[in-house]
Structures are given as structure tokens and as C-alpha cells.
Amino acid sequence: MIANVIVDVASQNTNRPFDYKIPEKFEGIVQPGVRVIVPFGPRKILGYVISLSETSSFTSVKKITDVLDVIPTLTEELLQLGKWLSKNTLSYYISCLQVMLPQVMKAKYRKELWKLTEESLGTDLDTLFAGRIVVDFEEFEQSGISYHTLRKHMNEGEVDVHYEVKSRETKKTTTMVEPVSDGMDLEEKLVDLPPQAKKQRTIIEFFLEYPKTIEKKRLLEVLSTTNASLKPLVDKGIIREFKKEIFRDPYGDREFQRTEPFPLTKEQETAIKPILQSIEERTHDVFLLHGVTGSGKTEVYLQSIQEVINRGEEAIMLVPEIALTPQMVERFKGRFGSKVAVLHSALSAGEKYDEWRKIQRKEVQVVVGARSAIFAPFTKLGLIIIDEEHETSYKQEDRTRYHARDVAVERGKTHKCPVVLGSATPALESYARAVKGNYQLLTMSKRMNESVMPEVELVDMRDELHSGNRSMFSITLREKIEERLSRGEQVVLFLNRRGYSTFVMCRDCGHVSECPHCDIALTYHKRQNRLKCHYCSHEEQMPTECPECESKTIRYFGTGTQKVEEALQELIPEARVIRMDVDTTRRKGAHESLLKQFGDGNADILLGTQMIAKGLDFGNVTLVGVLAADALLNLPDFRASEKTFQLLTQVSGRAGRHEKAGEVVVQTYTPEHYSIELASQYDYEQFFNEEMKLRKAFRYPPYYFLTLFTISHPNQLKVQEVTQKITMFMQQKLSDQAYVLGPTPSALTRINNRYRYQCMVKYKKEPEQRKFVERILHYYEDEMKQENGLQITVDFQPYQLM
């Protein structure tokens, strides 16, 4: 038999299967989805078997050196999905397969064989284990026992192959102890002990009463003894020690309160009905659930998933970023208990690996996670849900530039199951598809407990300036904060700081401190008194005088979260403030513990960036303040108005979610801008109509598709020349209906000493386009391989235009 293998070498020339002969001992073990080690040129490298064939068109074929998996890591469906992804994003097939697996699967490791049962495994394997629980895999290979025997016992759950990863992310084990003999024998051993061995006596007496396996640490704690008392008993063969794997459960030490399904409102019932029908009839539909913040979308998700679980099927629930995880996990674990696996960026690589193994072993039926959880290796998918579907974090921005929404729809087609996209502010593209009838639109326009949407007041900061208020808080906002604190209620303050950080400028000559490697002003961090670049991590000391004119009048401008926190403490010294931004949530678990403090009422004001805008649900929050509503509007991005509308709507939704009424104050310099005005009225449809007129006029999605080329190189002339050539090539090859724009410098022209230029294609239908892009990448492949060489990235669905 021949295995067709995709090798772990990312290049145009190797982006195809290679044939390898399957040695006799691996026959039946090598299957599609298994990772193998194969000779490739002078070295041995990792590869993925994607299919088997009986013959090869080549006369001499090398043999597979080793097999890493006895049970495939990738299902047949994921192998097909990888192929589809590779074609769709023009990424290497190998990169598409690797994006589906946990990081640990790409590390170096040693294999071990673990015995999982007390029963006999038949003479051969019993001889191999010889009373041990773990043996090195090499011993198995030298023993002459067939792989088929091994696989039979693995399928019966009696043995397992473990990867001892050489990086730090190894399996987590604990030492267990148990008595070797039965009760009669133990009593004899007790009599034989010398009288001074008191602690040894206590240990044997313990096992006479509880003749079970127990964790060594626990035993020593219970009997207040040490390893010194246990060791002689182990040496004499009275007690046996062995290692047992424990899954790292990131939520293992937490008790989740079981919750029952809530009775649904009329609107929820109307929304869930077609979803349940699609689950029952096993049809693939895409539903867009457009529900205002607090309308109970999560309950619709939970009850739909319950239906899938009842049918013995599986569900994937995607949530954006880390912000939603703590509260989301609580809801899911509370409802479905141990049937849930969680995958997100705050887990360690080891925890991610263990959660992934639970899915692979069919120990769970639901996965809640961020973007990459869309590749969960389920085989009986009954439902896929993407919450806050408008979030740009669902788009991967490097290597395989996939969008989780597209992958979900593709998997939904394969499994004939529904895909639900939920949002209070759907992406324009999604809503346009729903209006057109490509998606089914489900609407929920009321909040769960009939509470009204919070009142939004727009404050024109130009008037504040004219009246002499130069602080970052309007008089209205300040009065409302003080009023809330006097009533013992809580406030959320949101600072849209992206593209609006604190920079340092000389008041005499206007010199701004810039990063020496990037075309961007350095950001001032007060705590360390340092200037930092948020793109290449360059840092320097805050200057005491201007490097240009030596003036001492160096000041910082703009509002960062640190600066707002200080201003708050000056204005309202009694307020307890929790700040949440990238700096305060770096440590593992910091995010969750800060939210818990706020939820427990240990702070009055939660001040933060994007990460507090969504998904938070605190009953005592009655006021939300938005400090710089226009920050996003001024970015060079055609989606700027849409992102502003979405953010303002999401943030406003944090107020008045329970019994107490909520209020929102939005501070802006352009209150007349339609996205700010309509967000204050929660009028998504009107916003959709306004924005669509502009998109049509300027030929942007959803009326046109976009392809963005970004070219970078340390030499500016080189970048200009290559971008010019690509632009001209695309202009010649595409039809007259396509618009090719460029070459133009990127908004951030230099990052990390590399110059960046762009070229953009706007088109409605260009079936040949991918073929031309492949030709471009092929033509420049050698230059792209050189160290520090040319980089060309092509994005067929760009969200980052900077």
C-alpha cells in the first residue's frame, strides 16, 4: 500500500501529496489523518497522511520511517476541509492542517505506552508491561508485538499511547499508591513490623480500612506523614506506586451551579422554532439571529444545544475573544456540566491539548471557544453557533487567512446541520445576505424582562470646551457618576483607545517622539515612565527635554486608560476604580479575577478598552460612559462607521440589564455623524440603509468583493517597484468590471524597519482571479524565501486595511 503524504515544508513546490510506501508492520495502522515521519531529501520530517492508494506512478518510492498516531488526529472531514481552505485562501495545505491542531502536536516528543486497566491483556502485552503501568514506546517496537494487537486493545480502552512532549507542555500526572496484597496478607505484614515503625503501621492500618487506590499526596496529608515512612513499604513490595495522567481542567477547582432552562418569551419561541426544525430535519440552513442586547440570545443558544445533545449529536459555540469566556463558561458549564470543553487563548498550551483530547475521545458534546474552536474534531455535528458574529476577531490575520464564519458554513453543509449567527449589530455583509434571502432572518427586538433599552444622551465636547471645561469628563457625565456612587450603584466607563493613545510632544517646536523602526508615535506608559511602540515592542526612557530644541516643555497628549484613571481619582477620590486593558490583564486569570471583583461589588467603576464592551452582565451597572466615541471614525477604514455603531450599541447594552434602569452618556466631537446618532437611538435598520448607500457609491462590500495585496521589504524602492508590477499585471488580466487601485503606501508605511505598500482589487465576479494571484506568488517565490526577503500577503476578505 502507498500513503499519500503532505509534508511539513511550506512552499509552492511541496504543496502537493508525496507517495510513501507503508512498511508491513504499519499496515492497517497508517490511515488518513495519521501523522507520520518520512524521509524527505537528506532529513526526516513530519507529514500528514491524506489518503491511501494501491499503487504509485513512481518506480522507486521511499518508506515511511515512523508513525506518530495509532488513532488518526484528523478526521476525513477535516482533511477535506483543509483542502477547501487551502484553495479558498491560497494558503499551503500543510498550514491549513496545522491550524486545526493544538500547538503541542507540533512539538518534539517521546512516545509512551500506558496501561489503563487492572485486567490481563494476554501474554504478550502482560510480558511487555511486566507489572509496570508505563513503558517506553521503543520497548513495544522492539518486542515484535504487532500494531494490530495494540490497536485492538486501544479501541477497547485498555491501553493508550501518550506523547511525552519535550517542550514544557507535557501530560500532567500524579503519583498514586495502592496496597499490593489483600487484607489477610496486609495483617500479617502489620504483625511483622518493628514496634518503632509507628508511621508505617498507620499507613498499613489505613489500607486495611480503605483497600483502594489513593493519590500519594492525599495519603500523606490525611495521615500527616512523609515520604520517608512510605518508601520502606514500597521497597518491601507491600505498597505499589504508579503514575496516573490527570487532565488539566482549567475550571477543575470550581463548582458550577447547575441551572435549569428558563421559560422562553414569545419572541424567543418564534426565533428558536425554525432552528429546532432544522436540527430535527437535518437540513443545512444559515440563520441570522438579530436580537437587541439583553434580549436573551444566549438562552436560545442553550436550548438549541440541549436539543442537539438529546439527539446524541455535538455542537460548537464560538464566542469572540477572551472577554466573553468567564461568564459564558459559567453559563455553559452550569447547564451542561462536564459535557463541555473550553478552548480559548487564556489557557496554557497543555490545558488546550487536554481539552482537545476530550473532544477527540468523544468525552464531550459541546465546545465553547474562540476562533480556532471551529476546527473541533467532532464527527456528529448537529449545530454551529457564532455569537457576536460581526466581531473582526473571527478573521485570522496571518498565514491561513480564514474567516470562522465561512468555515462554519462549509462544515454545516458537510454535516447537514444549521449554523446560527447571532448579534445585536450584525455585519453589513451578513444582514445584506439575510435581506436578500440567502440567510434566514430571526429578529428579537425586546429585552428579556421587558426592561427598556437604556436612554442615551449625546454630549457635544465642543460645547464643553467653549464653556471652559478642559477635562476629559463632561459636566453631565461627572454629575451622573457622582449620583450613581451616592446610590451605591456601579458605572462602566469605556475608552475607545485604539489609534488614540497618549503621545509625547514638545510644546515649543512640536517634535513628537516616534519609533525608530516604525512610522508611528511612541505611546507613553506612566507606571514605568517609558515610551513604547505597540507594533515592534521598541522601548525607551521618557525624555526630560526635547531632543530637537532642548526645551523642557515636553508634554503628553491624548487619553490613555492610565490617564483617565488618574483624572478619575482626582475628580472623585472616593471612587474605587478597576482598570481593564492590555497592561492590567497580562497575567493568566487576571481578566477573570478583575471582573469577579467588580461583580462582587468591590469597585464602583470599571474602566476599560474594547474588552469590556461585550457580553458582560452585571445587574448593578446603571450608567455607562463612552469617553471618545469618535476615535474609530477617524481611521482610514471603510468599515469605520460600522465599527463605531457596533461598539456604541454593544457598550450601551451593558447598562440596565436587570431591574434597575440604565443610562448611557456618549461624549463626542461629532454628535451629528449618522453612526453616532443612530447608535444612540438603537436604530440598526436605518443605519444599515444609510451605510449601504455609501458602500454602493464607493464600491465596497457587500456590493463588491475586495482583494488586498500587502507587499513589504526593508528597501522602499523595491517595495514600490514590486507593487507597481503586481498592480499592472492585475489590471491587464482582470475584466473591465474590476477596479485595481494602487500602488499606495499602507497607512502604517513602516513597521519594524520594513516598508509596506498596498494594491486593492474591487470586483463583482472574477472567476480567474485566484489563478492570477497564484502566478504572482509563484513568480516571486524565490525572493520571498530569502532571509529578510520580500513578503507578499494576499487577503481575499480584508478586515485590517492599515
ABEGO torsion letter per residue (X at the ends): XBBBBBBBBBBAAABBBBBBBBBAAABGABBBGBBBBBBBEABBBBBBBABBBABBABABBBBBABBABABBABBAAAAAAAAAAAAAAGBBAAAAAAAABBAAAABBBBBBBBBABABBAEAAAAAAAGGBABBBAAAAAAAGBBAAAAAAAAAAGABBBBBBBABABBBBBBBBBBBABBAAAAAAAAAABBAABAAAAAAAAAAAABBBBBBAAAAAAAAGBBAAAAAAAAAAGABBBBBBBBBBBAAAABBBBBBBBBBBBAAAAAAAAAAAAAAAAGBBBBBBBBBBBGAGAAAAAAAAAAAAAAAGBBBBBBBBEAAAAAAAAAAAAAAAEAABBBBBAABBAAAAAAAAAAAAAGABABBBBBAAAAABBBABBABBBBBGAABAAABBABEBBBBAAAAAAAAAAAAGBBBBBBBABBBAAAAAAAAAGABBBBBBABBAAGBBBBBBBBBBAAAAAAAGBABABBAAAAAAAAAAAAAGBBBBBBBBABGABBBBBBAAAGBBBBBAABBBBBBBBAAAGBBBBAAAGBBBBBBABBAAAGBABBBBBEBBAAAAAAAAAAABAABBBBBBBAAAAABBGAAAAAAAAAAAGABABBBBBAAAABGBBBAABABBBBABAAAAAABBBAAAAAAAAAAAAAAAAABGABABBBBBBBBBABAABAAAAAAAAGBAAAAAAAAAAAAAAAGBOAABBBBBBBBBBABAAAAAAAAAAAAAAAAAABBAABBBBOBBBBABABBGGBBBBBBBBBBABBAAAAAAAAAAAAAAAAAAABBGBBBBBBBABBABAX
